């Protein structure tokens, strides 16, 4: 029997340390099958965040297909994704260091198939018949805004790059029909983002490899199309949110028709290339993942009868569905298990784990299980989130004490949080902090109408929902009203700073590469997001006054709560000046402030030592602000203006 010690919330000793979180932990993404072999990308903090294509053979043996120093990432749209393809044991991959595409043949030296580092490539398709690769190209060779196109180039040796389709601001998701005679792809144009409005096109491929008779299939400025795929019998399928929900459709002789209507999300926002929520097992059977109330589900769909057989598992976070021999590959996760790559056999309804992101085993007595909550917010609306109460097998707090609460704000802001095991949350709950992970208005997973709540309202709706979520838990007796903190990265960092500036409910905050001046973001950010602010705030410069009104940097006299800032100095999405200007202003205003600038880090931290340092620094910061005596010593961080 475990003897429990009474100690204040926040002071508990936890086995989930920052070092433990990154030790042996990897990122897993981009799952593919080639014959009986399975492939994926591993992002390795222990190798300075290097991304490696890994091959697993039928006997379970794993080998690296891309040797050091190759780093398989692409900077198209800056967020990347779709960084490699594989066929016949040959891996075609974008290298982050020089932006070139390389052919990696087992036993041979890599061959560069492209030659200009100012040309970026992503979303590769192997065109076997024509011995070429088809991909999205982002051309940075000219002045002004980069040019995006759909192109083709040899899969065997450097050669001429042929433009297949152009004339739109963005391209994604090229897919070949099974017989190689047709191709489909997506486009969209400023000021739309892909979750606002996209267009689906198809064309036949002529004998010379060019595209003939491009046809607009579906989509428009107010319809988001996602993940076009061809069935084995040559029918084109896609996901559309025309009904409010991202549901599955197909092309018919008379146009398009819905395959399955359901108040659920079969799509996700295209922040990165290569995302997929469904795959064909045969011409009439699809394995799919879909979201309901923020929880992922797994299903097998008969497209002839429109019958969906739901597969019950303990996993609550699933996606990245890819066809494989006998079934599909997909990513899975749950509150108590590490995220993993799995193989699903639909006929047997068997799910087999192939690779876990962490070999760390954490006793369930230290894992806080999230509670899906709905809470009232401004305008008589309802918002959503996941509440994690403090949990540690060794400790209790005093019955008359409520825990400090940390509000997590996800990025995007068009994104969402999930319930997969997140040791970054358990780090806090196992020490006696409570956490609410908020899916504020504008988040995905709850339909287009919920997503559109943020149109013109960024800095208002998200701020209201985060504050109301925290106060809802205070009202339930689950949090201490005097010790509320908020943290977030990127757009979540903006919401964090806006809450701290324009509300007075929070006593501290942490901004990870967050936006402090949305006007600067509109002026300086990269092409993919350069018009994102049009829908979130308003057209710039016409709405300049609104930009200034909602930018924390212009209202630092209203910010009285201590803030810690973390910023990668190589960030090309939210430039370092966003943090530095804010820090300088708070310093001059006498507000307690701390700042950690990290060399060699971009938008999101990948190096193990930096991940450890930032997490521990944030804990130290809260301990000083909330007067918590930590169980273990932590390297201090300098907090200016703190008495």
C-alpha positions as CSV (number, residue, x, y, z in Angstrom):
1,X,0.0,0.0,0.0
2,X,1.4,3.4,-1.0
3,X,1.8,5.8,1.8
4,X,0.6,9.2,0.6
5,X,2.3,12.4,1.8
6,X,0.4,15.6,2.2
7,X,2.1,18.5,0.4
8,X,1.0,21.7,-1.3
9,X,-0.2,21.5,-4.9
10,X,2.7,22.2,-7.3
11,X,5.4,21.0,-4.9
12,X,5.0,17.2,-5.6
13,X,8.0,15.2,-6.7
14,X,7.3,13.5,-10.0
15,X,9.0,10.7,-11.9
16,X,8.0,12.5,-15.1
17,X,10.9,14.8,-15.4
18,X,11.9,16.9,-18.4
19,X,14.9,14.7,-19.0
20,X,12.7,11.6,-19.0
21,X,10.3,13.1,-21.4
22,X,12.9,13.6,-24.1
23,X,15.1,10.6,-23.3
24,X,14.3,7.9,-25.9
25,X,11.4,9.9,-27.2
26,X,11.0,10.4,-31.0
27,X,8.4,12.0,-33.3
28,X,6.6,9.6,-35.7
29,X,5.0,10.8,-38.9
30,X,4.4,10.2,-42.6
31,X,3.6,6.5,-42.7
32,X,3.9,4.6,-46.1
33,X,3.9,1.1,-47.4
34,X,6.0,-0.3,-50.3
35,X,5.2,-3.9,-50.9
36,X,5.5,-5.7,-47.6
37,X,7.8,-3.1,-46.2
38,X,6.6,-0.2,-44.0
39,X,8.2,3.3,-43.8
40,X,7.9,6.3,-41.6
41,X,9.8,9.4,-40.5
42,X,11.4,9.6,-37.1
43,X,12.2,13.0,-35.6
44,X,15.0,12.4,-33.1
45,X,15.7,15.0,-30.4
46,X,18.9,13.2,-29.5
47,X,20.2,13.9,-33.0
48,X,19.4,17.6,-32.8
49,X,15.9,17.0,-34.2
50,X,17.1,15.2,-37.4
51,X,14.3,13.6,-39.4
52,X,15.1,10.1,-40.7
53,X,13.2,7.8,-43.0
54,X,13.0,4.3,-41.4
55,X,12.2,1.1,-43.2
56,X,10.6,-1.9,-41.4
57,X,10.7,-5.2,-43.1
58,X,8.1,-8.0,-42.7
59,X,10.1,-9.6,-39.9
60,X,10.0,-6.4,-37.9
61,X,13.6,-5.4,-38.4
62,X,14.1,-1.6,-38.7
63,X,16.9,0.2,-40.6
64,X,17.5,3.9,-41.6
65,X,16.9,4.5,-45.3
66,X,18.4,8.0,-45.1
67,X,21.9,8.3,-43.6
68,X,23.4,11.2,-41.7
69,X,23.6,14.1,-42.2
70,X,20.4,14.0,-44.3
71,X,17.4,15.6,-42.6
72,X,14.2,14.7,-44.3
73,X,12.1,17.8,-44.1
74,X,10.7,20.3,-46.5
75,X,10.2,24.0,-46.0
76,X,7.3,24.4,-48.5
77,X,4.7,26.5,-46.6
78,X,7.4,26.5,-43.9
79,X,5.4,23.9,-42.0
80,X,6.4,21.1,-44.5
81,X,5.1,17.6,-44.5
82,X,5.0,15.3,-47.5
83,X,8.8,15.2,-47.5
84,X,9.3,11.8,-49.1
85,X,8.0,9.0,-51.3
86,X,9.1,5.4,-51.7
87,X,8.8,2.9,-54.5
88,X,10.6,-0.4,-55.1
89,X,12.8,0.1,-52.1
90,X,14.0,3.5,-53.4
91,X,13.3,6.6,-51.2
92,X,12.9,10.0,-52.7
93,X,13.3,12.7,-50.1
94,X,13.7,16.4,-49.6
95,X,16.8,17.4,-47.5
96,X,16.2,20.3,-45.1
97,X,19.8,21.5,-45.3
98,X,19.9,22.4,-49.0
99,X,16.2,22.0,-50.1
100,X,17.3,19.5,-52.8
101,X,15.5,16.2,-53.6
102,X,17.6,13.1,-53.3
103,X,17.2,9.5,-54.6
104,X,18.3,7.1,-51.9
105,X,18.9,3.6,-53.3
106,X,20.0,0.9,-50.9
107,X,23.7,0.2,-51.2
108,X,24.4,3.3,-53.4
109,X,25.3,6.9,-52.7
110,X,22.4,9.4,-52.7
111,X,21.8,11.2,-56.0
112,X,20.5,14.8,-56.1
113,X,17.6,15.0,-58.5
114,X,17.2,18.8,-58.2
115,X,19.9,21.4,-58.3
116,X,18.7,24.8,-57.0
117,X,18.4,25.4,-53.2
118,X,15.9,28.2,-53.8
119,X,13.5,25.7,-55.1
120,X,11.5,23.8,-52.5
121,X,9.6,20.5,-53.1
122,X,6.9,18.6,-51.2
123,X,4.0,16.2,-51.7
124,X,5.8,13.7,-53.9
125,X,4.0,11.2,-56.1
126,X,5.9,8.5,-58.0
127,X,4.8,8.3,-61.6
128,X,6.0,4.8,-62.5
129,X,5.0,4.8,-66.2
130,X,6.9,8.0,-67.0
131,X,9.8,7.4,-64.6
132,X,9.3,10.7,-62.9
133,X,8.2,12.4,-59.7
134,X,5.3,14.8,-59.5
135,X,5.3,17.3,-56.7
136,X,4.4,20.7,-55.4
137,X,7.3,23.2,-56.0
138,X,7.7,26.5,-54.2
139,X,10.0,28.8,-56.2
140,X,12.0,31.4,-54.2
141,X,14.4,32.3,-57.0
142,X,12.6,35.5,-58.0
143,X,11.9,38.7,-56.1
144,X,8.7,39.1,-54.1
145,X,6.4,36.3,-53.2
146,X,7.3,32.7,-53.9
147,X,5.6,31.0,-56.8
148,X,3.9,27.6,-56.2
149,X,3.2,25.2,-59.0
150,X,2.6,21.5,-59.7
151,X,5.7,20.1,-61.5
152,X,7.3,16.9,-62.7
153,X,11.0,15.8,-62.9
154,X,13.0,12.6,-63.5
155,X,13.1,10.0,-60.7
156,X,16.4,8.7,-61.9
157,X,18.8,11.6,-62.6
158,X,18.9,15.4,-62.6
159,X,17.0,16.8,-65.5
160,X,14.5,19.4,-66.8
161,X,11.6,20.3,-64.4
162,X,8.3,20.5,-66.2
163,X,5.5,22.7,-65.0
164,X,2.2,20.7,-65.1
165,X,-0.2,23.3,-63.5
166,X,0.2,26.9,-62.4
167,X,-1.8,30.0,-62.0
168,X,-2.9,29.6,-58.4
169,X,-1.3,30.8,-55.2
170,X,-1.2,27.3,-53.7
171,X,-1.2,23.6,-54.8
172,X,-1.4,20.4,-52.8
173,X,-2.4,16.7,-52.8
174,X,-1.5,15.4,-56.3
175,X,-2.8,11.9,-56.7
176,X,-2.6,9.5,-59.7
177,X,-5.4,7.2,-60.8
178,X,-4.6,3.5,-60.6
179,X,-3.9,3.2,-64.3
180,X,-1.8,6.4,-64.3
181,X,-4.0,8.0,-67.0
182,X,-5.5,10.8,-64.7
183,X,-4.4,13.1,-61.9
184,X,-6.2,15.1,-59.3
185,X,-5.0,17.9,-57.1
186,X,-6.1,20.8,-54.9
187,X,-5.6,24.6,-55.3
188,X,-6.5,27.7,-53.4
189,X,-5.8,31.4,-53.6
190,X,-5.2,34.3,-51.3
191,X,-6.8,35.3,-49.0
192,X,-8.1,31.8,-48.3
193,X,-6.4,29.2,-46.2
194,X,-7.1,25.6,-47.2
195,X,-9.7,25.1,-44.4
196,X,-11.6,28.2,-45.8
197,X,-11.9,27.3,-49.4
198,X,-10.1,25.0,-51.9
199,X,-10.8,23.7,-55.4
200,X,-10.4,20.1,-56.6
201,X,-9.2,19.6,-60.1
202,X,-8.7,16.6,-62.3
203,X,-7.0,16.1,-65.7
204,X,-6.0,13.3,-68.1
205,X,-2.3,12.8,-68.7
206,X,-1.3,13.0,-72.4
207,X,1.3,10.8,-74.0
208,X,3.9,13.5,-73.6
209,X,3.2,13.7,-69.8
210,X,1.4,17.1,-69.9
211,X,-2.1,17.6,-68.5
212,X,-5.0,17.9,-70.8
213,X,-8.6,19.1,-70.2
214,X,-8.2,20.3,-66.6
215,X,-11.7,20.0,-65.0
216,X,-13.0,21.7,-61.9
217,X,-14.5,18.9,-59.9
218,X,-15.6,20.6,-56.6
219,X,-14.9,23.3,-54.1
220,X,-14.9,27.1,-54.0
221,X,-14.2,30.0,-51.8
222,X,-16.6,28.7,-49.1
223,X,-16.0,25.0,-49.4
224,X,-12.9,23.2,-48.0
225,X,-11.9,20.1,-49.9
226,X,-9.4,17.7,-48.3
227,X,-7.6,14.5,-49.2
228,X,-8.6,13.5,-52.8
229,X,-8.0,9.8,-53.5
230,X,-8.7,7.4,-56.3
231,X,-10.4,4.1,-55.5
232,X,-8.9,0.9,-57.0
233,X,-11.7,1.0,-59.6
234,X,-10.7,4.6,-60.7
235,X,-13.4,6.6,-58.9
236,X,-12.3,9.9,-57.4
237,X,-13.2,10.5,-53.7
238,X,-12.6,13.5,-51.5
239,X,-13.6,15.1,-48.3
240,X,-15.7,18.3,-48.2
241,X,-17.2,20.5,-45.5
242,X,-20.1,21.7,-47.7
243,X,-22.6,20.3,-45.1
244,X,-20.8,22.0,-42.1
245,X,-18.9,18.7,-41.4
246,X,-15.9,17.4,-43.3
247,X,-17.7,14.3,-44.9
248,X,-16.7,11.9,-47.6
249,X,-17.9,12.4,-51.2
250,X,-17.2,10.8,-54.6
251,X,-17.4,11.9,-58.2
252,X,-20.3,10.4,-60.2
253,X,-21.6,10.6,-63.7
254,X,-24.0,13.3,-62.6
255,X,-21.5,15.3,-60.5
256,X,-20.7,14.5,-56.9
257,X,-22.5,12.7,-54.2
258,X,-22.1,12.2,-50.4
259,X,-20.9,8.7,-49.5
260,X,-21.7,9.1,-45.8
261,X,-23.4,11.9,-44.0
262,X,-22.5,12.2,-40.3
263,X,-22.0,15.0,-37.8
264,X,-18.4,14.2,-37.6
265,X,-15.1,15.4,-39.0
266,X,-13.4,13.1,-41.6
267,X,-11.0,15.9,-42.4
268,X,-8.3,18.0,-40.7
269,X,-6.8,21.4,-41.4
270,X,-4.0,21.2,-44.0
271,X,-1.2,22.8,-42.0
272,X,1.2,20.3,-43.5
273,X,1.3,18.2,-46.7
274,X,0.6,14.5,-46.8
275,X,-2.3,14.3,-44.3
276,X,-4.9,11.5,-44.7
277,X,-7.9,10.3,-42.8
278,X,-8.9,7.4,-45.0
279,X,-7.6,4.7,-47.3
280,X,-9.0,2.0,-49.6
281,X,-8.6,-1.6,-48.7
282,X,-10.4,-2.6,-51.9
283,X,-12.8,-0.9,-54.4
284,X,-15.7,-0.9,-51.9
285,X,-14.0,-0.8,-48.5
286,X,-12.5,2.2,-46.8
287,X,-10.8,2.3,-43.4
288,X,-11.2,5.8,-41.9
289,X,-10.6,7.9,-38.8
290,X,-13.0,10.6,-37.8
291,X,-13.5,13.0,-35.0
292,X,-16.5,13.5,-32.7
293,X,-16.4,16.1,-29.9
294,X,-12.6,16.1,-30.2
295,X,-12.2,12.3,-29.8
296,X,-10.9,10.2,-32.7
297,X,-12.8,7.2,-33.9
298,X,-11.9,4.3,-36.2
299,X,-14.3,2.9,-38.7
300,X,-14.6,0.6,-41.7
301,X,-16.9,2.0,-44.4
302,X,-18.7,0.0,-47.1
303,X,-19.1,2.6,-49.9
304,X,-21.8,0.5,-51.6
305,X,-24.2,0.3,-48.7
306,X,-22.9,3.5,-46.9
307,X,-22.6,1.4,-43.7
308,X,-20.0,2.4,-41.3
309,X,-18.7,-0.2,-38.9
310,X,-17.2,1.5,-35.9
311,X,-14.1,-0.2,-34.4
312,X,-13.9,0.2,-30.7
313,X,-10.4,0.6,-29.3
314,X,-8.9,2.3,-26.3
315,X,-7.2,4.8,-28.6
316,X,-8.6,8.4,-28.6
317,X,-6.2,10.0,-31.1
318,X,-5.8,8.6,-34.6
319,X,-4.9,9.7,-38.1
320,X,-2.5,9.5,-41.0
321,X,-4.3,6.5,-42.6
322,X,-2.3,5.0,-45.4
323,X,-2.9,1.8,-47.5
324,X,-0.7,-1.2,-46.8
325,X,-0.8,-4.9,-47.7
326,X,-3.9,-6.4,-46.1
327,X,-4.9,-3.3,-44.3
328,X,-3.8,0.2,-43.4
329,X,-1.1,2.0,-41.4
330,X,-2.1,4.8,-39.1
331,X,-1.0,6.7,-36.1
332,X,-2.7,6.0,-32.7
333,X,-2.5,7.4,-29.2
334,X,-4.4,7.4,-25.9
335,X,-4.2,9.2,-22.6
336,X,-2.1,6.4,-21.1
337,X,0.0,5.1,-24.0
338,X,2.6,6.7,-26.1
339,X,1.7,7.7,-29.7
340,X,2.6,4.9,-32.1
341,X,2.4,3.6,-35.6
342,X,0.0,0.7,-36.0
343,X,-1.2,-1.7,-38.6
344,X,-4.9,-2.3,-38.8
345,X,-6.3,-5.5,-40.4
346,X,-10.0,-4.6,-41.1
347,X,-11.3,-8.2,-41.7
348,X,-9.9,-9.4,-38.4
349,X,-10.4,-6.0,-36.6
350,X,-6.9,-6.4,-35.3
351,X,-4.6,-3.4,-34.4
352,X,-0.9,-4.2,-34.2
353,X,1.6,-1.7,-32.8
354,X,4.7,-1.4,-35.0
355,X,6.7,1.4,-33.4
356,X,6.1,3.6,-30.3
357,X,7.3,7.1,-30.0
358,X,8.6,6.5,-26.5
359,X,9.7,3.4,-24.5
360,X,9.0,5.2,-21.3
361,X,6.6,3.4,-19.1
362,X,4.7,5.5,-16.7
363,X,2.6,4.0,-13.9
364,X,-1.1,4.8,-14.4
365,X,-1.1,6.2,-10.8
366,X,0.8,9.2,-12.2
367,X,-1.2,9.8,-15.3
368,X,-4.1,12.2,-15.2
369,X,-7.0,11.1,-17.4
370,X,-8.7,14.0,-19.3
371,X,-12.3,14.8,-18.8
372,X,-14.0,16.2,-22.0
373,X,-15.8,19.3,-20.8
374,X,-18.2,21.8,-22.4
375,X,-18.5,25.1,-20.7
376,X,-20.5,28.3,-21.1
377,X,-18.7,31.2,-22.7
378,X,-19.5,34.7,-24.0
379,X,-22.5,35.3,-26.1
380,X,-24.4,32.4,-24.7
381,X,-22.2,30.0,-26.6
382,X,-20.5,26.8,-25.6
383,X,-16.9,26.0,-25.9
384,X,-14.9,22.8,-25.4
385,X,-11.8,21.5,-23.7
386,X,-10.1,18.7,-21.8
387,X,-9.6,19.0,-18.1
388,X,-6.7,17.2,-16.4
389,X,-6.8,17.1,-12.6
390,X,-3.6,16.8,-10.5
391,X,-2.6,13.2,-10.0
392,X,0.3,11.6,-8.2
393,X,0.3,8.3,-6.3
394,X,2.5,9.6,-3.6
395,X,0.8,12.9,-2.6
396,X,-2.4,14.5,-1.4
397,X,-2.9,18.2,-0.9
398,X,-4.7,19.8,2.0
399,X,-8.5,19.4,1.6
400,X,-9.0,23.2,1.8
401,X,-6.5,23.9,-1.0
402,X,-7.3,24.1,-4.7
403,X,-4.6,23.5,-7.3
404,X,-3.0,26.2,-9.5
405,X,-4.4,25.8,-13.0
406,X,-2.5,26.1,-16.3
407,X,-4.6,26.9,-19.4
408,X,-3.0,25.3,-22.6
409,X,-3.8,27.2,-25.8
410,X,-3.1,25.3,-29.0
411,X,-1.5,26.9,-32.1
412,X,-3.0,27.6,-35.5
413,X,-5.2,29.1,-34.3
414,X,-7.1,26.8,-36.7
415,X,-6.0,23.7,-35.0
416,X,-7.1,21.5,-32.1
417,X,-5.9,19.6,-29.1
418,X,-6.2,15.9,-28.7
419,X,-6.3,13.3,-25.8
420,X,-3.3,11.3,-26.8
421,X,-0.7,10.8,-24.1
422,X,1.0,14.2,-23.6
423,X,3.9,14.0,-21.1
424,X,4.2,17.7,-21.5
425,X,0.8,17.9,-19.7
426,X,1.5,15.1,-17.3
427,X,4.7,16.9,-16.3
428,X,2.5,19.5,-14.7
429,X,-0.4,17.3,-13.3
430,X,2.0,14.9,-11.6
431,X,3.4,17.9,-9.7
432,X,0.1,19.0,-8.5
433,X,-1.0,21.5,-11.2
434,X,-4.4,21.2,-12.9
435,X,-4.5,21.7,-16.7
436,X,-7.3,22.6,-19.1
437,X,-6.5,22.1,-22.8
438,X,-8.9,24.4,-24.6
439,X,-10.5,23.9,-28.0
440,X,-11.7,27.5,-28.2
441,X,-14.0,28.8,-30.9
442,X,-12.1,28.5,-34.2
443,X,-10.7,25.1,-33.4
444,X,-11.2,22.2,-35.8
445,X,-13.1,19.0,-34.9
446,X,-16.5,20.6,-34.2
447,X,-17.7,21.6,-37.7
448,X,-17.2,24.5,-40.0
449,X,-19.6,26.8,-38.1
450,X,-17.5,26.4,-34.9
451,X,-14.3,26.9,-36.9
452,X,-15.8,30.1,-38.4
453,X,-16.4,31.6,-35.0
454,X,-12.9,33.1,-35.2
455,X,-13.5,34.9,-38.5
456,X,-12.8,38.5,-37.7
457,X,-12.7,37.6,-34.0
458,X,-9.1,36.5,-33.3
459,X,-8.1,38.0,-30.0
460,X,-11.7,38.1,-28.9
461,X,-13.4,34.7,-29.1
462,X,-10.2,32.7,-28.2
463,X,-9.5,35.0,-25.3
464,X,-13.1,34.8,-24.0
465,X,-13.1,31.0,-24.3
466,X,-9.8,30.5,-22.5
467,X,-10.8,32.8,-19.7
468,X,-14.3,31.3,-19.3
469,X,-12.8,27.8,-19.3
470,X,-10.5,28.7,-16.4
471,X,-13.3,30.4,-14.5
472,X,-15.7,27.5,-15.1
473,X,-13.2,25.2,-13.3
474,X,-12.7,27.7,-10.5
475,X,-16.5,27.7,-10.1
476,X,-16.5,23.9,-9.9
477,X,-13.9,24.0,-7.2
478,X,-11.2,22.5,-9.4
479,X,-8.8,25.4,-9.5
480,X,-7.4,28.3,-7.4
481,X,-8.6,31.6,-8.7
482,X,-5.5,33.3,-7.4
483,X,-3.1,31.0,-9.2
484,X,-4.2,30.8,-12.8
485,X,-1.6,30.6,-15.5
486,X,-1.8,30.4,-19.3
487,X,0.7,29.2,-21.9
488,X,0.8,28.6,-25.6
489,X,3.0,28.6,-28.7
490,X,2.8,30.5,-31.9
491,X,-0.9,31.5,-32.3
492,X,-1.5,30.0,-28.9
493,X,1.3,32.4,-27.7
494,X,-0.7,35.3,-29.1
495,X,-3.8,34.2,-27.3
496,X,-1.7,33.8,-24.1
497,X,-0.4,37.4,-24.4
498,X,-3.8,38.7,-25.3
499,X,-5.5,37.1,-22.3
500,X,-2.8,38.5,-20.0
501,X,-3.1,41.9,-21.6
502,X,-6.8,42.3,-22.0
503,X,-8.1,40.3,-19.0
504,X,-7.1,40.4,-15.3
505,X,-8.0,36.8,-14.3
506,X,-4.5,35.3,-14.8
507,X,-1.5,35.7,-12.5
508,X,1.2,34.4,-14.9
509,X,1.9,33.2,-18.4
510,X,4.4,31.6,-20.8
511,X,4.7,32.5,-24.4
512,X,6.5,30.1,-26.8
513,X,7.4,31.9,-30.0
514,X,4.1,33.8,-29.6
515,X,2.8,36.7,-31.7
516,X,2.7,40.0,-29.8
517,X,2.0,42.3,-32.7
518,X,-0.4,40.9,-35.3
519,X,0.3,43.9,-37.6
520,X,4.0,42.8,-37.8
521,X,2.8,39.2,-38.5
522,X,0.7,40.5,-41.4
523,X,3.7,42.4,-42.8
524,X,6.5,39.9,-42.2
525,X,5.3,36.4,-42.2
526,X,5.8,33.8,-45.0
527,X,3.6,33.3,-48.1
528,X,1.3,30.5,-46.7
529,X,0.1,32.7,-43.9
530,X,0.6,36.1,-45.4
531,X,-3.2,36.7,-45.9
532,X,-4.4,34.5,-43.0
533,X,-5.0,37.6,-41.0
534,X,-7.6,38.8,-43.6
535,X,-10.1,36.2,-42.2
536,X,-9.0,36.3,-38.6
537,X,-8.8,40.1,-38.1
538,X,-9.6,41.9,-41.4
539,X,-7.8,43.0,-44.6
540,X,-4.6,44.8,-44.0
541,X,-4.0,47.8,-44.1
542,X,-7.7,48.7,-44.3
543,X,-8.2,47.3,-40.8
544,X,-5.0,48.6,-39.4
545,X,-6.7,50.2,-36.4
546,X,-8.2,46.7,-35.4
547,X,-4.7,45.2,-35.7
548,X,-3.3,47.7,-33.3
549,X,-6.3,47.4,-31.0
550,X,-5.8,43.7,-30.6
551,X,-2.0,43.6,-30.5
552,X,-0.6,43.1,-26.9
553,X,2.5,45.0,-27.9
554,X,0.5,48.2,-28.2
555,X,-1.1,47.8,-24.8
556,X,1.7,46.7,-22.5
557,X,0.6,49.3,-20.0
558,X,-2.4,47.0,-19.3
559,X,-0.3,43.9,-18.8
560,X,0.6,43.5,-15.1
561,X,1.1,39.8,-14.7
562,X,4.6,38.2,-15.0
563,X,5.4,36.5,-18.3
564,X,8.2,34.2,-19.5
565,X,9.1,34.2,-23.2
566,X,10.8,31.4,-25.2
567,X,12.0,32.2,-28.7
568,X,13.9,30.3,-31.4
569,X,16.3,32.7,-33.1
570,X,15.9,30.9,-36.5
571,X,12.1,31.2,-36.5
572,X,10.9,32.3,-40.0
573,X,7.2,32.2,-39.1
574,X,7.1,34.3,-35.9
575,X,10.2,36.4,-36.1
576,X,12.3,36.9,-32.9
577,X,11.4,40.6,-32.8
578,X,7.9,39.7,-31.8
579,X,9.2,38.4,-28.4
580,X,12.1,40.9,-28.1
581,X,9.9,44.0,-28.4
582,X,7.5,42.7,-25.9
583,X,10.2,41.8,-23.4
584,X,11.7,45.2,-23.7
585,X,8.4,46.9,-23.1
586,X,7.6,44.8,-20.0
587,X,11.1,45.4,-18.7
588,X,10.7,49.1,-19.0
589,X,7.2,48.9,-17.4
590,X,8.6,47.1,-14.3
591,X,6.6,43.9,-15.0
592,X,8.4,40.7,-14.0
593,X,9.7,39.1,-17.2
594,X,12.0,36.4,-18.3
595,X,13.4,35.6,-21.7
596,X,15.2,32.6,-23.1
597,X,16.4,33.0,-26.7
598,X,17.5,29.7,-28.3
599,X,20.2,29.5,-31.1
600,X,19.5,27.0,-33.9
601,X,15.8,26.7,-33.1
602,X,13.0,27.6,-35.4
603,X,9.2,27.6,-35.0
604,X,9.0,24.8,-32.4
605,X,11.9,23.4,-30.5
606,X,13.5,20.1,-31.7
607,X,16.8,19.8,-29.7
608,X,16.6,17.7,-26.6
609,X,18.6,20.0,-24.3
610,X,16.4,23.0,-25.3
611,X,13.2,21.1,-24.7
612,X,14.4,20.2,-21.2
613,X,15.6,23.7,-20.5
614,X,12.4,25.5,-21.5
615,X,10.1,23.1,-19.6
616,X,12.2,23.4,-16.4
617,X,12.5,27.1,-16.8
618,X,8.7,27.5,-17.0
619,X,8.3,25.4,-13.9
620,X,10.9,27.5,-12.0
621,X,9.1,30.6,-13.2
622,X,5.7,29.5,-11.8
623,X,7.3,28.4,-8.6
624,X,8.7,31.9,-8.0
625,X,5.4,33.6,-9.0
626,X,3.1,31.3,-7.0
627,X,5.4,30.8,-4.1
628,X,5.8,27.1,-4.5
629,X,8.7,25.2,-3.0
630,X,9.8,22.7,-5.6
631,X,10.7,19.1,-4.7
632,X,13.9,19.1,-6.7
633,X,16.4,21.8,-7.6
634,X,16.1,23.4,-11.0
635,X,18.5,25.6,-12.8
636,X,17.3,29.1,-12.2
637,X,16.2,31.5,-14.9
638,X,16.7,35.3,-14.5
639,X,13.4,37.0,-13.8
640,X,13.7,40.8,-14.1
641,X,11.7,43.2,-12.0
642,X,10.8,40.4,-9.5
643,X,11.2,41.6,-5.9
